[in-house]
Amino acid sequence: MIRTTHIGSLPRPDDLAALLRQNDEGGLTDRAAFDARVRSAVEDAVRKQVATGLDIVNDGEQGKPDY
């Protein structure tokens, strides 16, 4: 048996990418909404990894603005 996983970034939803750019540029106006969107993107990324059978999952770097 050969186990596999991945490391690093996974694609971010377009709306999250826009929020990440705003945050990076200092134009973010609603920190609570930003944090909630990052959390939901991480949950979705982890759920997809688990569904594919990965033993080791990560956050997909959803809260980072770039790969």
C-alpha positions in Angstrom: 0.0 0.0 0.0 1.3 3.4 -1.0 -0.2 6.3 1.0 -0.5 9.7 -0.6 -1.4 13.1 0.4 -0.7 16.6 -0.7 1.0 19.6 0.8 0.4 23.3 0.3 -2.4 25.4 -1.3 -5.6 24.3 -2.7 -7.7 26.6 -5.0 -9.6 29.2 -3.1 -13.2 30.2 -3.9 -13.4 33.5 -5.9 -15.2 35.4 -3.2 -12.6 34.4 -0.6 -9.7 35.3 -3.0 -11.3 38.8 -3.3 -11.5 39.1 0.5 -7.9 38.0 0.8 -6.8 40.7 -1.6 -8.7 43.3 0.3 -7.2 42.2 3.5 -3.7 42.2 2.0 -4.2 45.7 0.7 -5.6 47.0 3.9 -9.1 47.6 2.6 -10.9 45.0 4.6 -13.9 46.4 6.4 -15.5 43.5 8.2 -13.0 41.3 10.0 -15.7 39.0 11.5 -17.1 38.2 8.1 -13.6 37.6 6.7 -12.7 35.2 9.5 -16.0 33.4 9.1 -15.4 33.0 5.3 -11.9 31.7 5.9 -13.2 29.2 8.4 -15.9 27.9 6.1 -13.4 27.6 3.2 -11.1 25.6 5.5 -14.0 23.4 6.5 -14.9 22.8 2.9 -11.3 22.0 1.9 -10.9 19.5 4.8 -14.3 17.9 4.0 -13.3 17.4 0.3 -9.9 15.9 1.4 -11.6 13.5 3.8 -14.2 12.5 1.1 -11.3 11.6 -1.3 -9.9 9.3 1.4 -6.8 11.2 2.4 -5.5 10.2 5.8 -3.6 13.4 6.4 -5.5 16.6 5.6 -4.6 20.3 5.9 -6.3 23.7 5.6 -5.2 24.1 2.0 -3.8 27.5 3.0 -7.2 29.0 2.5 -6.4 32.0 4.7 -3.3 33.0 2.7 -3.6 35.4 -0.2 -1.2 33.6 -2.5 0.2 30.2 -3.3 
